[in-house]
Amino acid sequence: MFPGTHAATNPEKPALIMAGSGRVLTYGQLEDRSARLARALHDLGLRKGDVFAMLSDNAAEALEVYWAALRSGLYVTAINHNLAPDEAAYIVNDCDARIVIASAGVRPLAEAISGDTPQITHRFAFGGEITGHGSYEELLAGAGEPLADMPRGSDMLYSSGTTGRPKGVKPPLLPIQVNEPGDPLTGLAGVAFGLNPDDVYLSPAPIYHAAPLRWCGIVHAHGGTVVMMEKFSAEAALDAIAEHGVTVLQMVPTMFVRMLQLPADVRDVADTSSLRLAVHAAAPCPPEVKQAMIDWWGPILLEYYASTEGNGMALISSPEWLARPGSVGRSVLGPVHVCDDEGVELPAGEVGAVYFERETVPFEYHKDPEKTAAAQHPSHPTWTAVGDLGYVDEDGYLYLTDRKAFMIISGGVNIYPQEIENVLTLHPAIFDVGVIGIPDAEFGEQVKAVVQLKEGFTASDELATELISYVRERLAHYKAPRTVDFAESLPRTPTGKLVKGELKKRYAPVASKIGA
């Protein structure tokens, strides 16, 4: 299904409510405006398989743009508006976009990239004026009749680039019309998550990211209402849940941490009784954090493990997780395989690269056949991996240990930073933490913890020693940080991922004097 299905039966139903401003976009409006934009893009020369770019903050028009792509066989590349101009221009150029649609909310970035994206033939702005951009509203107003042919399009998003230049992920287009069944994620959401027209879905994360963008579209396909936060804050999220009767939400673990850090009196009076499902994904969730959220909200948490590449998915409910703390669940989109560096499949309990098996190769990295090939198993090309390490138990439940690129090798021993970060996350002095490996003359690498303290705590040698001891009491001593650095902030993407490449650049050249 798509917005037109629901617009035909209930055109005044809210498809989207902006949590901050209260602005409402009805299904009738979403259908009309996305159809107009699809027609306008066609008249500007775009055809099935072509690409256009969207540069937007969290705004209602972002979902009009998304559905225009889905109903016209186009690819839309949503770009992180927090990027530097040269980074954003790189993506616009690399994805082969010919048109850019931008929000006035990110005017400085839209204007900054104009001179570095010469292949763009047309630029349009919504929500206000942007130098060098035409009017989005005038573009829609001048559109002709809706297109009769509506081949299903797709997003073409870029990886977050936490370990280097972002990679464009280009899935094959489905051979269906947008109003026909056949999208596996939409179907899975109905079965596994029970999404239905009565659901009110809270989307607190940046809309350019894969999960928020796709999930908002999936909610629309099922006829529900999306409540989009302009920007996440823990207290505002609780207010939105209560005000709109939110039934389903999706968060990243960092958001859970921020909510748990709210004063107890704020949490105690929060009305979350409407929630039936709290989905989390995008980054590993420390077991203590997840347990605390289940204690607060009840066993309504459902975790999924997936990637921008869309090569596979694992799911786990709260009851399953309580029986297997730390697992991300069992695969629901094809078998999962754990293999060593040579591609040999490993037995249950042994750590290796996580591959998902599909009938066909589910994605390619745009303009990078070498990276595409590197993601494929050496003997089974339809098994693909995206750099995560983990293991499966005897019942097929998957446990992630870390990203391969983040693994620390100290004295020949593999150390997984995620395990140490999980221990430190809810220490009473810590607001945020990242663990990295830095060069060590004797052992090759040593473990360093980089800590952002909560207000009221002061960095000191004594606190550093306490944190190191805290880890040693809970993990093997060789896993404990050798040194601790205190920082004003840690480099995270707005979707909660720690940018460890930046963190290593920031701290690796500096040997801390604080240690055990």
C-alpha positions in Angstrom: 0.0 0.0 0.0 1.0 3.6 -0.3 -0.5 7.0 0.7 -3.0 7.0 -2.2 -4.6 3.9 -0.8 -5.4 5.6 2.5 -6.1 9.0 0.9 -8.9 7.4 -1.0 -10.7 6.2 2.1 -9.6 8.7 4.8 -8.0 11.8 3.2 -8.2 13.9 6.4 -6.4 11.4 8.6 -3.0 12.8 9.7 -0.2 11.0 7.9 2.4 13.2 9.8 2.4 15.5 12.9 5.4 17.6 13.7 5.9 17.2 17.4 7.3 20.7 18.0 5.2 22.9 15.8 2.1 20.7 15.6 2.0 21.0 11.9 -0.2 18.3 10.3 0.2 16.7 6.9 -2.9 14.7 6.0 -3.0 11.6 3.8 -4.8 13.6 1.2 -2.1 16.2 1.2 0.7 13.7 1.2 -0.8 11.9 -1.8 -1.5 15.1 -3.8 1.9 16.7 -3.1 4.0 13.6 -3.6 2.2 12.9 -6.9 2.7 16.5 -8.0 6.4 16.3 -7.3 6.8 12.9 -9.1 5.2 14.5 -12.1 7.4 17.6 -11.9 10.6 15.5 -11.7 9.4 13.5 -14.7 8.9 16.7 -16.6 12.4 17.8 -15.7 13.7 14.8 -17.4 14.2 12.2 -14.7 13.3 8.6 -15.6 13.2 5.3 -13.8 16.6 4.5 -12.2 17.7 8.2 -12.1 18.8 9.8 -8.9 18.0 13.1 -7.1 19.3 14.4 -3.8 17.4 15.7 -0.7 19.1 17.9 1.8 16.7 18.4 4.7 16.3 18.7 8.4 13.3 17.0 10.0 10.5 18.6 8.1 7.2 17.4 6.6 8.3 18.0 3.1 11.0 15.3 3.5 8.4 12.6 3.4 6.7 14.2 0.4 10.0 14.0 -1.4 10.6 10.4 -0.3 7.2 9.2 -1.5 7.7 11.1 -4.8 10.7 8.9 -5.4 9.0 5.7 -4.3 6.1 6.3 -6.7 8.2 7.1 -9.8 11.0 4.5 -10.0 13.6 7.1 -8.9 16.4 6.9 -6.3 16.5 9.6 -3.6 19.7 10.2 -1.8 19.0 11.8 1.6 22.1 13.6 2.8 23.3 14.2 6.3 22.9 18.0 6.9 25.6 17.9 9.6 28.3 17.2 7.1 30.9 19.7 6.1 30.2 21.3 2.6 32.9 19.3 0.9 31.6 16.0 2.4 28.0 16.8 1.3 29.2 17.9 -2.1 31.1 14.6 -2.5 27.8 12.6 -1.9 25.8 14.8 -4.3 28.4 14.3 -7.0 29.1 10.6 -6.3 25.4 9.6 -6.4 25.0 11.2 -9.9 22.1 13.3 -8.8 20.8 15.8 -11.3 18.4 17.7 -9.0 18.7 18.8 -5.4 15.7 19.6 -3.2 16.7 21.4 0.0 15.1 22.7 3.2 15.7 26.3 4.2 16.4 24.9 7.6 19.8 23.9 6.2 20.3 27.0 4.0 24.0 27.6 4.7 25.0 24.0 3.7 22.7 24.1 0.6 24.3 27.4 -0.6 27.8 26.2 0.3 27.7 23.1 -2.0 26.2 24.9 -5.0 29.5 25.8 -6.5 31.0 22.3 -6.0 28.1 20.4 -7.6 28.2 21.5 -11.3 26.3 18.5 -12.6 23.1 19.7 -10.8 20.7 21.1 -13.4 17.9 22.2 -11.0 17.7 23.2 -7.3 14.6 23.8 -5.3 14.0 25.0 -1.8 11.1 24.5 0.7 10.3 26.3 3.9 11.9 29.5 2.8 14.3 30.9 0.2 17.8 29.6 -0.6 20.1 31.5 -3.0 20.2 29.8 -6.4 17.2 27.6 -5.7 13.8 27.7 -7.2 10.6 27.5 -5.2 9.4 24.0 -4.2 5.9 25.3 -3.8 5.9 26.8 -7.3 7.2 23.5 -8.7 4.3 21.6 -7.2 1.8 24.2 -8.2 2.9 24.0 -11.9 2.8 20.2 -12.1 0.5 18.4 -14.5 -1.6 15.3 -14.1 -0.2 12.5 -11.9 1.8 9.8 -13.7 -0.1 6.8 -14.6 2.9 4.5 -14.4 4.2 4.3 -10.8 7.2 1.9 -10.7 8.5 1.5 -7.2 11.6 3.5 -6.5 14.0 3.4 -3.6 16.3 5.3 -1.4 20.0 5.2 -2.2 21.7 6.2 1.0 25.3 6.5 2.1 26.9 4.7 5.0 27.7 6.9 8.0 31.4 7.0 7.1 32.6 6.3 10.7 35.7 4.6 9.3 36.3 6.6 6.1 34.5 8.1 3.0 30.8 7.1 3.1 29.7 4.5 0.6 26.6 4.7 -1.5 24.3 1.7 -1.1 22.3 1.1 -4.2 19.7 -1.7 -3.9 18.1 -3.1 -7.1 14.6 -1.7 -7.8 11.7 -4.0 -7.2 9.8 -5.0 -10.3 6.5 -3.8 -8.9 4.3 -0.7 -9.0 4.2 1.3 -5.8 0.6 0.2 -5.0 1.4 -3.5 -5.4 2.6 -5.8 -2.6 6.2 -7.1 -2.7 8.3 -4.8 -0.6 9.9 -7.2 1.9 10.4 -4.6 4.7 6.8 -3.4 4.5 5.5 -6.9 4.7 7.9 -7.8 7.5 6.8 -4.8 9.5 3.2 -5.9 9.3 4.0 -9.5 10.5 6.9 -9.0 12.9 5.9 -5.6 14.4 2.1 -5.7 13.9 2.0 -2.2 12.3 -1.6 -1.2 11.5 -3.7 1.9 10.7 -4.3 2.5 14.4 -0.6 3.0 15.2 0.9 6.3 16.1 4.7 6.1 15.5 7.2 8.4 17.1 10.3 9.2 14.9 12.9 11.1 17.0 16.0 10.6 14.8 17.3 12.6 11.8 15.2 11.8 8.7 18.2 11.4 6.4 19.2 8.2 8.2 18.0 4.9 6.8 15.9 3.7 9.7 13.8 6.8 10.3 13.3 7.4 6.6 12.3 3.9 5.8 10.2 3.4 8.9 8.2 6.5 8.3 7.4 5.3 4.8 6.5 1.8 6.2 4.1 3.4 8.7 2.5 5.3 5.9 2.2 2.1 3.8 0.2 0.6 6.7 -1.9 3.7 7.2 -0.6 4.9 10.6 0.3 8.3 11.8 3.9 9.5 12.1 4.9 11.9 14.9 8.2 13.4 13.9 10.4 15.3 16.3 12.3 18.2 14.9 15.1 17.3 17.2 15.5 14.7 19.9 15.5 15.5 23.6 14.7 13.0 26.2 12.1 15.0 28.0 10.4 16.2 24.8 10.2 12.6 23.6 8.3 11.7 26.8 6.0 14.7 26.3 5.3 13.6 22.7 4.4 10.0 23.8 1.9 11.3 26.3 0.4 14.1 24.1 -0.1 12.0 20.9 -0.8 8.6 22.5 2.2 7.1 20.8 1.9 3.3 20.4 5.2 2.5 18.6 8.5 4.3 18.6 12.0 3.6 17.5 15.2 4.8 19.2 18.9 4.2 19.3 20.5 3.1 22.6 22.0 6.5 23.2 18.5 7.9 23.4 17.6 5.3 26.0 20.7 6.4 28.0 19.6 10.0 27.9 16.2 9.1 29.1 17.6 7.0 31.9 19.7 10.0 32.9 16.7 12.2 33.4 15.8 13.0 37.1 13.8 10.3 38.7 10.9 12.7 39.4 10.7 13.4 35.6 10.6 9.7 34.7 8.2 8.8 37.4 5.5 11.1 36.2 5.9 10.4 32.5 2.9 8.8 30.9 4.1 6.0 28.6 1.0 3.8 29.0 0.0 4.1 25.3 3.2 2.3 24.2 2.8 -1.2 22.9 6.2 -1.5 21.2 9.6 0.2 21.6 11.9 -0.7 18.8 15.6 -0.1 19.0 18.5 -0.6 16.6 21.4 1.1 14.8 24.0 0.5 17.5 24.7 -2.1 20.2 22.6 -1.6 23.4 24.5 -2.2 26.7 22.7 -4.9 28.5 22.4 -2.8 31.7 20.7 -0.1 29.6 18.2 -2.5 28.0 17.4 -4.1 31.3 16.7 -0.7 32.9 14.4 0.2 30.0 12.5 -3.1 30.3 12.2 -2.4 34.1 10.7 1.0 33.3 8.5 0.3 30.2 7.9 -3.4 30.6 8.8 -6.2 28.2 7.8 -4.2 25.1 11.3 -3.6 23.7 12.0 -5.3 20.3 15.5 -5.1 18.9 16.5 -5.5 15.4 20.0 -5.7 13.9 20.3 -4.5 10.3 22.3 -2.1 8.2 22.0 0.6 5.6 22.9 -2.1 3.0 19.8 -4.1 3.9 21.6 -7.4 3.5 19.9 -9.1 6.4 18.0 -8.6 9.7 17.8 -10.3 13.1 15.0 -9.7 15.6 14.7 -10.4 19.3 11.8 -9.7 21.7 12.1 -8.7 25.3 11.2 -12.2 26.6 13.8 -13.8 24.3 16.4 -11.2 25.3 15.8 -11.8 29.0 16.6 -15.4 28.4 19.6 -14.6 26.3 21.0 -11.2 27.5 23.2 -9.5 24.9 21.7 -11.3 21.8 20.4 -9.3 18.8 18.1 -12.3 17.9 17.7 -14.7 15.1 17.8 -13.9 11.4 14.5 -13.2 9.6 15.8 -12.5 6.1 17.8 -15.6 5.3 20.3 -17.8 7.2 23.2 -16.2 9.1 26.8 -17.5 8.9 29.8 -16.7 11.0 33.1 -17.2 9.2 36.8 -16.7 9.8 39.1 -14.5 7.7 39.4 -17.3 5.1 35.6 -17.7 4.8 35.5 -21.0 6.7 32.2 -21.2 8.6 32.8 -21.4 12.4 30.9 -23.5 14.9 28.5 -22.0 17.5 30.2 -19.8 20.1 33.2 -18.8 18.0 33.7 -15.2 16.9 34.0 -14.3 13.2 32.6 -12.1 10.5 28.8 -12.1 10.3 27.3 -13.0 6.9 23.7 -13.0 5.8 22.6 -15.4 3.1 20.1 -14.2 0.5 18.9 -15.6 -2.8 20.6 -12.8 -4.7 23.1 -10.1 -3.9 20.9 -7.5 -2.1 23.0 -4.4 -2.8 26.0 -2.9 -4.5 28.3 0.0 -3.4 27.9 2.7 -6.0 30.9 3.0 -8.3 32.9 0.7 -6.1 32.9 -2.9 -7.4 35.9 -3.7 -5.2 34.1 -2.8 -2.0 31.0 -4.7 -3.3 33.1 -7.8 -3.9 34.9 -7.4 -0.5 31.5 -7.6 1.2 30.7 -10.9 -0.5 31.8 -14.3 0.8 34.8 -15.7 -1.2 32.9 -18.9 -2.1 29.2 -17.8 -1.7 28.6 -14.4 -3.4 25.1 -14.1 -2.1 26.4 -14.2 1.5 27.3 -10.6 2.4 28.9 -9.0 5.4 29.2 -5.3 6.4 32.1 -5.5 8.8 30.4 -6.7 12.0 31.9 -9.5 14.2 29.9 -11.9 16.3 28.9 -15.4 17.1 25.8 -17.6 17.1 24.7 -19.9 19.9 23.4 -23.5 19.5 19.9 -22.1 18.9 20.9 -19.7 16.1 20.8 -16.5 18.2 23.3 -13.9 17.1 25.6 -12.0 19.4 27.6 -9.1 18.2 31.0 -8.4 19.6 32.1 -5.3 17.7 32.9 -3.9 14.3 36.0 -5.5 12.7 37.5 -2.1 12.1 37.3 -1.3 15.9 38.8 -4.5 17.3 41.9 -3.9 19.4 44.7 -6.5 19.1 46.9 -6.2 22.2 49.8 -8.7 22.7 48.1 -10.9 20.1 44.8 -11.0 22.0 41.5 -9.7 20.4 39.7 -7.1 22.6 36.3 -5.8 21.7 35.7 -2.1 22.7 31.9 -2.6 22.8 32.2 -5.0 25.8 34.2 -2.4 27.8 31.9 0.5 26.7 28.9 -1.6 27.9 30.4 -1.8 31.4 31.2 1.9 31.7 28.0 3.3 30.1 26.0 3.5 33.3 28.8 4.3 35.7 27.3 7.2 37.8 30.0 9.6 36.7 29.9 9.0 33.0 27.7 10.8 30.5 29.3 9.3 27.4 32.2 6.9 26.7 34.2 5.6 23.8 36.9 2.9 23.9 39.7 2.7 21.3 43.0 1.1 20.7 46.1 3.3 20.5 49.7 2.4 19.5 51.8 0.6 22.1 55.5 -0.2 21.6 55.4 -3.4 23.6 51.9 -4.9 22.8 51.1 -3.3 19.5 48.0 -1.6 20.9 46.7 -0.7 24.3 43.1 0.1 25.4 42.2 3.7 26.0 38.8 4.9 27.4 37.7 8.4 26.4 35.1 9.7 28.9 32.7 12.6 29.0 31.6 13.2 32.5 28.2 14.2 33.9 27.8 17.6 35.4 29.0 17.7 38.9 32.0 15.4 38.3 35.5 16.6 37.9 38.3 14.9 35.9 41.1 13.6 38.1 43.8 10.9 38.3 41.8 9.4 41.1 38.6 9.1 39.0 40.6 7.6 36.1 42.0 5.0 38.5 38.5 4.3 39.8 37.1 3.8 36.3 39.9 1.4 35.4 39.3 -0.6 38.6 35.6 -0.6 37.9 36.2 -2.4 34.6 38.7 -4.8 36.2 36.1 -5.8 38.7 33.7 -6.8 35.9 35.9 -8.0 33.0 39.2 -9.8 32.6 42.1 -7.5 33.6 43.6 -7.4 30.1 40.4 -5.8 28.8 40.5 -2.9 31.2 41.7 0.4 29.9 45.4 1.1 30.5 44.7 4.9 30.3 41.7 7.2 30.6 41.3 10.6 28.9 38.5 13.1 29.8 36.9 15.0 27.0 34.3 17.8 26.7 32.4 15.7 24.2 32.7 12.6 22.0 32.2 12.6 18.2 28.9 11.0 17.5 26.6 11.1 14.5 23.1 12.4 15.2 21.9 8.8 15.0 24.0 7.8 18.0 27.0 6.1 16.4 30.4 6.9 17.8 32.7 8.1 15.1 35.7 6.1 16.2 37.9 7.1 13.3 37.6 10.7 14.4 38.2 9.7 18.0 41.3 7.7 17.2 42.6 10.7 15.2 41.9 13.0 18.1 43.6 10.9 20.8 45.9 8.3 19.4 48.8 10.7 18.9 48.6 11.9 22.6 49.8 9.5 25.3 47.7 10.1 28.4 49.6 10.4 31.7 46.6 9.1 33.6 46.7 5.3 34.2 46.8 2.5 36.6 
